[in-house]
Amino acid sequence: MNPLETYLSGLPVEAHREKMKTVFDWIITTYPQLEVAIKWNQPMFIDHGTFIIGFSAAKDHMSFTPEEEVIGIFSEAIKKSGYTHTKGLARIKWNEPVDYALLSQMIDYNIRDKADCKTFFRVKIKRE
């Protein structure tokens, strides 16, 4: 079993498994260069050793995180899609459609912005 199948098999609700599988299949097809990993019990898509986007499942929603910086940049677009978000993640309720254009914009942003990144996550610089 691949890492995504292992993760999905642990979700108790079949409809939730299917929805996340559809999203994962779309990412794999659209971004075949990204590698898949499960870290901190979350499916993640990685480019040259750096984090691009991760997902998790909760009772009422699927969450995705492309890192805080990207949530901030795309905050209005996230709200326009009908999703709620915190500083670090956005939530898609299980009964809401997936905005693949928005996901694509965020993934594309991270791939471009982190092209020369040598760390897994962005390094935050403390400003005084």
HELIX and SHEET records of a PDB file:
HELIX    1   1 PRO A    3  SER A    9  1                                   7    
HELIX    2   2 GLU A   14  THR A   30  1                                  17    
HELIX    3   3 GLU A   68  ILE A   73  1                                   6    
HELIX    4   4 SER A   75  LYS A   80  1                                   6    
HELIX    5   5 TYR A  100  ASP A  113  1                                  14    
SHEET    1   A 6 GLU A  35  LYS A  39  0                                        
SHEET    2   A 6 GLN A  42  ASP A  47 -1                                        
SHEET    3   A 6 THR A  50  ALA A  57 -1                                        
SHEET    4   A 6 HIS A  61  THR A  65 -1                                        
SHEET    5   A 6 ALA A  90  LYS A  93 -1                                        
SHEET    6   A 6 THR A  84  HIS A  85 -1                                        
END                                                                             
